[in-house]
Amino acid sequence: MTHYLLRGALAGAAGTTALNTVTYLDMALRARPASTTPETTVQKVADLTGARLGSDVDEEANRRSGIGPLLGIATGVATGALYGAARSRWPGLPVPVLALGAGAAANLGSTAPMVGLGVTDPREWSATSWVSDLVPHLAFGVATALAYESFDE
């Protein structure tokens, strides 16, 4: 089982790269700013736990801007490991189904904590915001599946 999880984690790293590429391409093409929700999520967790992220305002802000994306990477790698676990458990499941599942799981894994902390509410998102969120997660799922399936047994 460890082999499948490791293979999945590596595939999840590839999927995370695809997600980031699609996100940054969207930002470049539409000249839209980066989302502040990852940093806000880190701040909410720090507030809830009483953790201090630095000795001054700049240090705290810099740590939030680093920790937020690291949480996204961790979500992608963990989702990839779940892909590996699913693939080992259900080897006959079609790869496109697993790819969609991986994209949905990555989306849920990143959005659910933000919703739970009150950082965002998807019910208030515009159609453009939904597309900006779903398309990179679809790219994640496809890249994760393709990377996983490209490994030799």
C-alpha positions in Angstrom: 0.0 0.0 0.0 2.9 2.4 0.7 4.0 2.1 -2.9 0.5 3.4 -4.1 0.5 6.2 -1.6 4.0 7.4 -2.5 3.2 7.1 -6.2 0.0 9.1 -5.6 1.8 11.8 -3.6 4.3 12.3 -6.4 1.4 12.4 -8.9 -0.3 15.0 -6.6 2.8 17.1 -6.7 2.6 17.1 -10.5 -1.1 17.9 -10.3 -0.3 20.8 -8.0 2.1 22.1 -10.5 -0.6 22.0 -13.2 -3.1 23.7 -10.9 -0.6 26.5 -10.1 0.3 26.9 -13.8 -3.4 27.2 -14.8 -4.0 29.7 -12.0 -1.0 31.9 -12.8 -1.8 31.8 -16.5 -5.3 33.0 -15.7 -3.9 35.8 -13.5 -1.5 36.8 -16.3 -4.1 36.7 -19.0 -6.8 38.5 -17.1 -4.5 40.7 -15.0 -6.3 39.5 -11.9 -4.7 39.7 -8.5 -3.7 36.7 -6.5 -6.3 35.4 -4.0 -5.8 36.5 -0.4 -7.9 33.6 1.0 -4.9 31.3 1.8 -3.2 34.1 3.8 -6.5 35.0 5.5 -7.0 31.3 6.4 -3.5 31.2 8.0 -4.4 34.3 9.9 -7.7 32.8 11.1 -5.9 29.7 12.3 -3.3 31.8 14.1 -6.0 33.8 15.8 -7.9 30.7 16.9 -4.8 29.0 18.3 -3.1 32.1 19.7 0.0 31.4 17.6 2.3 34.3 16.7 3.8 34.1 13.3 6.5 36.7 13.8 7.9 39.4 16.0 6.5 42.2 13.9 3.8 43.0 11.4 6.1 42.5 8.3 7.4 39.2 9.6 3.9 37.9 10.3 2.7 39.0 6.8 5.6 37.3 5.1 5.0 34.1 7.0 1.3 34.1 6.1 2.2 34.6 2.4 4.5 31.6 2.6 2.4 29.3 4.7 -0.8 29.8 2.6 0.7 28.3 -0.6 2.5 25.6 1.4 -0.9 24.5 2.7 -2.1 24.3 -1.0 0.9 22.1 -1.9 0.2 19.9 1.1 -3.4 19.5 0.0 -2.3 18.6 -3.5 0.2 16.0 -2.3 -2.3 14.5 0.2 -5.0 14.4 -2.5 -2.5 12.6 -4.8 -1.9 10.0 -2.0 -5.6 9.5 -1.8 -5.7 9.0 -5.6 -3.1 6.2 -5.1 -5.1 4.6 -2.3 -8.3 4.7 -4.5 -6.4 3.3 -7.5 -5.1 0.4 -5.4 -8.5 -0.3 -3.9 -10.5 0.0 -7.1 -8.1 -0.8 -10.0 -10.9 -1.1 -12.5 -12.3 2.4 -11.9 -12.0 4.4 -15.1 -9.2 6.9 -15.0 -11.4 9.9 -16.1 -13.6 9.2 -13.1 -10.6 9.1 -10.8 -9.3 12.3 -12.4 -12.6 14.1 -11.7 -12.6 12.7 -8.2 -9.1 14.0 -7.6 -10.0 17.4 -8.8 -13.1 17.5 -6.7 -11.2 16.2 -3.6 -8.5 18.9 -4.1 -11.1 21.5 -4.4 -12.9 20.3 -1.3 -9.6 20.0 0.6 -8.7 23.6 0.0 -12.1 25.2 0.1 -13.7 23.4 3.1 -11.3 24.8 5.7 -11.8 28.3 4.3 -15.6 27.9 4.5 -15.4 26.4 8.0 -13.3 29.4 9.2 -15.6 31.9 7.5 -13.0 33.1 5.1 -15.2 32.5 2.0 -18.7 31.4 1.1 -19.0 29.7 -2.3 -22.7 30.5 -2.4 -21.7 34.1 -2.9 -19.2 33.4 -5.7 -19.8 34.8 -9.2 -19.8 32.5 -12.2 -16.3 33.8 -13.1 -15.1 33.0 -9.6 -16.4 29.5 -9.9 -14.7 29.0 -13.2 -11.5 30.5 -11.8 -11.6 27.9 -9.0 -12.9 24.8 -10.9 -10.7 24.9 -14.0 -7.4 24.7 -12.1 -8.8 21.9 -10.0 -9.8 20.0 -13.1 -6.3 20.5 -14.4 -5.1 19.1 -11.1 -7.2 16.0 -11.4 -6.2 15.3 -15.0 -2.4 15.9 -14.3 -2.5 13.8 -11.2 -4.2 10.9 -13.0 -1.9 11.1 -16.0 1.2 11.3 -13.8 0.0 8.4 -11.6 -0.9 6.2 -14.6 2.5 7.0 -16.3 4.5 5.3 -13.5 5.5 1.7 -14.3 4.3 -0.9 -11.8 
